[in-house]
Amino acid sequence: MVEELALADDAIAACVDAAAWPLPEHDLIAALDAAHRLQQRLAAVTLTLIREVDGRGTARTQGASCTAVWLRERLRLTVPAARRLIDLATALDTGNPGIRQALADGAISQDQARVITDTVDTVSRSADAETADKAVGVLVGWAAQFDPTHLRKLGTRILDHVAPDIADAAAQAALDAEARRVTRDRHLTLSEQTDGRLRLTGTLDTETAGLLRAAIDPLTAPSGPDDTRSPGQRRHDALADICRLALRTGELPDSGGDSAQIVVTTTYDALTRQLSSGTLDTGLSLTPETVRRLACDATILPTVLGGTGQILDVGRQRRLITGPLRRALVLRDRGCAFPGCDRPPRWCHAHHIHHWADGGPTSLSNAVLLCGHHHRHVHQTDWLVRLGDDGHPEFIPPAWLDPEQLPRRNHYHRRT
């Protein structure tokens, strides 16, 4: 398969370099149709490979927590996009073979394949295999005329066409399936921007959408005739107010042994004389004005700093890495330090590089943040952990994975 894909790659590369402007309109449209069909056929090959990678457990063998995270690092996908590919690959492998064949033939797109898979799955729970085959045929035929959104709407009444005698009962099953799909597809993604801001994207289920509106709507009204904020800005500020209210309740779960809180690092002079910015425990910078405003309603936690700002001492030695020492560890690692992992600090354990039971000290120079999966992975495999010359953790892979055993670092939590 590798050789065949290499040949296909060469052929496509030749097309990339070919000019499209000399083509007459008929040939231009024909080329577009051919490229689209080829894209769908290649998608069928990609999904087959993803299914095999997932089935073999390749991701965990190579140290990733799951196949979706491994695909993110390997193919530079977002985790939600990787999960959708894995789900579709599984559905095509275990479901009606006609759907995969239609994708392989270039007759349907990936999005249409998802719709048909969901619809046929519902049909299979209400009718026999013969009826499911008929449904695939009808839906694939409709896919030549309708986009995925319209195809899904038509699919809710597919049994009217292939098995009208059980259509009413199946309609209820379809509603139940839609509810399950809504639950499955719920997600919220926080994407860090280059300037430290976050972009929020996601889909809320019906209940959560109601909760959000009930909480946010009373806070989004203009504060008066002089309020010049746009509706989007008012919703932003309302979300900030909700977060502040939640933090003040004191009822949120602990985050790595500490109460949920905002941690800002600055110097005493910078705070009292408003000289410079502060730094969040996520590594993002705040203006002097913002730091002083937060300090009005904050607990001040002193930390001993070296001349270059390196944290040297945050408390006496002890076995558990909590309190100021953990906060220092969070400031340094910013999340799970294992290469490629995106788990935030609140999901992480503090791991002794040289085990405490073997005489290792409880100090910043002997600690690293690891999520639960990678904490177990480091203990159970031949990966080695050490601090580099700059004081940040790096990981030496086992020889079977990398014969040269070149040190690896997590670049997910840092821009440089």
C-alpha positions in Angstrom: 0.0 0.0 0.0 2.9 2.4 0.8 4.2 2.1 -2.8 0.8 2.7 -4.3 0.2 5.8 -2.2 3.7 7.1 -3.2 2.7 6.7 -6.9 -0.6 8.5 -6.2 1.3 11.3 -4.4 3.5 11.8 -7.5 0.5 11.9 -9.8 -1.3 14.5 -7.6 1.9 16.5 -7.3 1.9 16.8 -11.1 -1.6 18.1 -11.0 -0.7 20.7 -8.4 1.9 22.2 -10.8 -0.5 22.1 -13.8 -2.2 25.4 -14.6 -6.0 25.5 -14.5 -6.6 28.7 -16.4 -6.2 27.2 -19.9 -8.9 24.6 -19.3 -12.2 25.2 -21.1 -15.2 25.3 -18.7 -16.3 21.8 -19.4 -12.9 20.4 -18.6 -12.5 22.6 -15.5 -15.7 21.3 -14.0 -14.8 17.7 -14.9 -11.4 18.2 -13.2 -13.1 19.5 -10.1 -15.4 16.5 -10.0 -12.5 14.1 -10.4 -10.5 15.8 -7.7 -13.4 15.7 -5.3 -14.1 12.0 -6.1 -10.4 11.2 -5.5 -10.5 13.1 -2.2 -13.4 10.9 -1.0 -11.7 7.7 -2.1 -8.5 8.7 -0.3 -10.6 9.4 2.8 -11.7 5.7 2.7 -8.1 4.6 2.7 -7.2 7.1 5.5 -10.1 5.8 7.7 -9.0 2.2 7.1 -5.5 3.1 8.3 -6.8 5.0 11.4 -9.0 2.0 12.3 -6.0 -0.3 12.2 -3.8 2.1 14.2 -6.6 2.3 16.8 -7.2 -1.4 16.9 -3.5 -2.2 17.4 -3.2 0.2 20.3 -0.3 2.0 18.5 -1.0 5.2 20.3 -0.5 3.8 23.8 2.5 1.8 22.7 4.1 5.1 21.7 3.2 6.9 24.9 0.1 8.8 23.9 -3.0 8.6 26.2 -5.3 7.7 23.3 -5.5 7.5 19.6 -7.0 10.9 19.2 -4.1 12.6 21.0 -1.6 10.6 19.0 -3.3 11.7 15.7 -3.2 15.3 16.9 0.5 15.1 17.2 1.1 12.9 14.1 -1.3 14.6 11.7 -1.6 18.1 13.4 -5.3 17.7 13.9 -7.5 19.0 16.7 -8.5 16.4 19.2 -12.3 16.8 18.3 -11.5 16.3 14.6 -9.4 13.2 15.4 -12.1 11.7 17.5 -14.6 12.2 14.7 -12.3 10.4 12.3 -11.9 7.5 14.8 -15.7 7.3 15.3 -16.3 7.2 11.6 -13.6 4.7 10.9 -15.1 2.4 13.6 -18.6 2.8 12.2 -17.5 2.1 8.6 -15.6 -1.0 9.8 -18.4 -2.5 11.9 -21.4 -1.2 10.1 -23.1 -1.8 6.8 -20.3 -2.5 4.2 -22.2 -0.6 1.5 -21.4 2.8 3.2 -17.7 2.2 3.1 -17.9 1.0 -0.5 -19.8 4.2 -1.5 -17.1 6.3 0.1 -14.4 4.2 -1.6 -16.1 4.7 -4.9 -16.2 8.5 -4.4 -20.0 8.5 -4.4 -20.4 10.2 -1.0 -18.3 12.5 1.2 -17.1 11.9 4.7 -19.8 14.1 6.2 -22.5 12.3 4.1 -21.0 8.9 5.3 -21.5 10.1 8.9 -25.1 10.9 8.2 -25.8 7.6 6.5 -24.0 5.7 9.2 -26.1 7.3 11.9 -29.3 6.8 9.9 -28.7 3.2 9.0 -27.7 2.4 12.6 -31.1 3.6 13.7 -32.8 1.6 10.9 -30.9 -1.5 12.0 -32.4 -1.3 15.5 -35.9 -1.2 14.1 -35.7 -3.5 11.0 -33.8 -6.4 9.6 -30.6 -6.4 7.6 -32.4 -6.4 4.2 -34.2 -3.2 5.1 -30.9 -1.7 6.3 -29.4 -2.5 2.9 -32.3 -0.9 1.1 -31.8 2.2 3.3 -28.1 2.4 2.3 -29.1 2.3 -1.3 -31.7 5.0 -1.0 -29.5 7.3 1.1 -26.5 6.9 -1.2 -28.8 7.8 -4.1 -30.0 10.9 -2.3 -26.4 11.9 -1.5 -25.9 12.7 -5.1 -28.4 15.5 -4.8 -28.4 16.6 -1.2 -25.8 18.0 1.2 -25.3 16.3 4.7 -27.7 18.6 6.5 -30.6 18.0 4.1 -29.6 14.3 3.9 -30.0 14.0 7.7 -33.4 15.6 7.6 -34.5 13.2 4.9 -33.1 10.3 6.8 -35.4 10.8 9.7 -38.2 9.4 7.5 -36.2 6.8 5.6 -38.4 4.0 6.7 -41.4 5.6 4.9 -39.5 4.6 1.7 -38.1 1.2 2.6 -40.4 -0.2 5.4 -43.5 1.9 5.8 -45.2 -0.7 8.0 -42.8 0.1 10.9 -42.1 3.8 10.1 -44.0 5.3 13.0 -42.2 3.1 15.6 -38.9 3.9 14.0 -39.6 7.6 14.0 -39.5 7.5 17.8 -36.3 5.4 17.7 -34.9 8.1 15.4 -35.7 10.8 18.0 -34.0 8.8 20.7 -31.0 8.3 18.4 -30.8 12.0 17.8 -30.8 12.6 21.5 -27.9 10.2 21.9 -26.1 12.0 19.1 -26.6 15.4 20.7 -25.1 14.0 24.0 -22.2 12.4 22.1 -21.4 15.5 20.2 -21.4 18.0 23.1 -18.0 19.6 23.5 -16.3 22.9 24.5 -12.9 23.8 23.0 -10.6 26.4 24.5 -8.0 27.5 21.9 -5.2 29.6 23.1 -4.4 32.6 20.8 -0.9 33.9 20.2 -1.5 37.0 22.4 -2.8 35.0 25.4 -6.5 35.2 24.7 -8.8 32.2 24.4 -11.2 31.4 21.6 -14.2 29.4 22.8 -16.0 27.1 20.3 -18.3 24.2 21.0 -21.8 22.8 21.0 -23.9 22.6 24.1 -26.7 20.1 24.6 -30.2 21.4 25.2 -30.1 21.3 29.0 -26.7 22.9 29.3 -27.7 25.6 26.8 -30.7 26.4 29.0 -28.4 26.6 32.1 -26.0 28.9 30.4 -28.8 31.2 29.2 -30.4 31.3 32.6 -27.1 32.3 34.2 -25.8 34.7 31.5 -28.9 36.5 30.3 -29.5 38.5 33.5 -25.9 39.7 33.3 -25.9 40.8 29.6 -28.3 43.7 29.8 -26.7 47.1 29.3 -25.8 48.7 32.6 -27.2 52.0 31.6 -27.5 54.6 28.8 -23.8 55.2 28.9 -23.0 51.4 28.3 -21.3 51.4 24.9 -20.4 47.7 24.9 -21.5 45.5 22.0 -23.8 42.5 22.7 -20.8 40.2 22.2 -18.7 42.2 24.7 -21.5 42.1 27.3 -21.8 38.3 26.9 -18.0 38.1 27.4 -18.2 40.2 30.6 -21.1 38.2 31.9 -19.1 35.0 31.5 -16.3 36.6 33.5 -18.8 37.5 36.2 -20.1 34.0 36.4 -16.6 32.6 36.8 -15.9 35.1 39.6 -19.1 34.1 41.4 -18.2 30.4 41.1 -14.7 31.0 42.5 -16.1 32.9 45.5 -18.5 30.1 46.5 -15.5 28.0 47.7 -17.4 24.9 46.5 -15.4 24.1 43.4 -13.3 20.9 43.5 -9.6 21.3 44.5 -7.2 21.8 41.6 -4.2 19.5 42.3 -4.6 19.8 46.0 -5.2 23.6 46.1 -8.5 25.5 46.1 -9.6 26.8 42.7 -7.9 30.2 42.3 -6.1 32.5 39.9 -2.4 32.5 40.6 -0.4 35.6 39.5 3.3 36.0 39.9 4.9 39.4 40.2 7.4 41.2 42.4 6.6 43.3 45.4 8.0 46.5 43.8 6.0 45.8 40.7 2.8 45.4 42.7 3.2 48.4 45.0 4.7 50.8 42.5 2.9 49.6 39.4 6.1 49.1 37.6 5.6 46.0 35.4 3.3 43.2 34.5 2.5 40.0 36.2 2.3 36.4 35.0 -0.5 33.9 35.3 0.3 30.3 36.3 -0.6 29.5 32.7 2.4 31.6 31.5 0.3 34.4 30.2 1.1 38.1 31.0 -1.1 40.7 32.6 -0.9 44.4 32.6 0.2 46.2 35.8 -3.3 47.7 36.1 -4.9 44.2 36.0 -2.4 42.8 38.5 -3.2 45.6 41.0 -7.0 45.1 40.5 -6.7 41.4 41.1 -4.6 42.0 44.2 -7.4 44.1 45.8 -9.3 40.8 46.4 -6.5 38.3 46.7 -4.3 36.3 49.1 -0.7 37.3 48.7 1.6 34.2 48.7 5.3 35.2 49.1 7.9 33.2 47.1 11.7 33.4 47.3 13.1 34.2 43.8 16.6 34.0 42.4 18.2 36.9 40.5 16.9 35.6 37.2 13.4 35.0 38.6 13.9 31.2 39.1 11.9 29.9 42.0 14.4 28.5 44.5 12.5 27.8 47.7 8.8 27.5 48.4 8.7 25.7 51.7 10.2 22.9 53.8 10.8 19.5 52.3 8.0 17.0 52.6 6.8 14.0 50.7 3.7 15.5 49.2 4.1 18.2 46.6 1.4 20.6 47.5 0.8 24.3 48.4 3.5 26.8 47.3 5.7 24.0 45.9 3.0 22.7 43.6 2.2 26.3 42.5 5.9 26.7 41.6 5.8 23.4 39.6 2.7 24.6 37.8 4.4 27.9 36.9 7.3 26.0 35.4 5.6 23.1 33.6 2.2 24.6 32.9 0.6 21.2 32.4 1.6 17.6 31.8 5.3 17.7 30.7 5.2 14.5 28.7 5.9 15.2 25.0 2.7 15.9 23.1 0.3 15.9 26.1 -2.2 18.8 26.4 -3.5 18.0 29.9 -3.7 21.2 32.1 -2.2 21.4 35.6 -5.5 20.6 37.4 -5.4 17.1 35.8 -1.8 16.4 36.8 0.1 14.6 39.5 3.4 15.8 40.9 5.9 13.1 40.2 9.2 12.7 42.0 11.9 12.2 39.3 14.1 10.4 41.9 11.5 8.6 44.0 11.0 9.9 47.5 11.1 6.4 48.9 14.6 6.0 47.3 15.9 9.1 49.0 14.8 11.7 46.5 14.0 15.1 47.9 10.7 16.9 47.6 11.9 19.9 45.7 11.3 21.7 42.4 14.5 20.3 41.0 13.2 16.7 41.6 9.6 17.1 40.4 7.6 17.1 37.2 3.9 17.5 36.4 2.4 14.4 34.8 -1.2 13.5 34.0 -2.6 10.3 35.3 -2.0 8.3 32.1 1.6 9.5 31.7 2.4 9.2 35.4 1.5 5.5 35.1 3.3 5.3 31.7 6.6 6.6 33.1 6.4 4.2 36.1 5.7 1.2 33.9 7.9 1.7 30.9 11.5 2.6 30.1 11.0 6.3 29.5 13.5 8.4 31.6 12.8 11.9 33.0 15.4 14.5 33.8 15.7 18.3 34.0 17.6 20.0 31.1 20.3 22.6 31.5 17.6 25.3 31.6 15.7 23.6 34.5 12.8 22.3 32.4 11.9 18.6 32.1 12.8 16.5 29.1 12.1 12.8 28.4 14.4 10.1 27.0 12.4 7.6 24.9 13.2 3.8 25.2 15.7 2.5 22.6 13.0 0.4 20.8 11.1 3.6 20.0 14.0 5.8 19.2 17.4 4.1 18.8 19.2 7.5 19.1 17.2 8.2 22.3 17.1 11.9 21.6 15.5 14.0 24.5 12.0 15.1 23.8 10.1 18.0 25.3 6.5 19.1 25.5 6.0 22.2 23.3 2.2 22.3 23.7 2.2 24.5 26.8 4.9 26.9 25.6 5.2 29.1 22.5 9.0 28.7 22.3 
